[in-house]
């Protein structure tokens, strides 16, 4: 395969991951699955960012952005999972509708 074909496949896969992750965030009824779906969308964005820098001379800059994005995504996931643990300990459920009901 050529470099352009590889780039197109990676870009299409990254775009699909972003849409699948965003759709799953919207329809999930579990906070843990919502955090994981958000990470799928972030990984799709990272893949699209990586594939956009494949054909250009600024490969190093593209790789630096991807590494920075992965590090930020990992820290966001750690904070999100910590919040999920705190919510579960307080309400004993991960269903957002049930948590809203219990707060009132």
Secondary structure, 3 states (H helix, E strand, C coil): CCHHHHHHHHHHHHHHHHHHHHHHHHHCCCHHHHHHHHHHHHHHHHHHHHHHCCCCCCHHHHHHHHHHHHHHHHHHHHHHHHHHHHHHHHHCCCCHHHHHHHHC
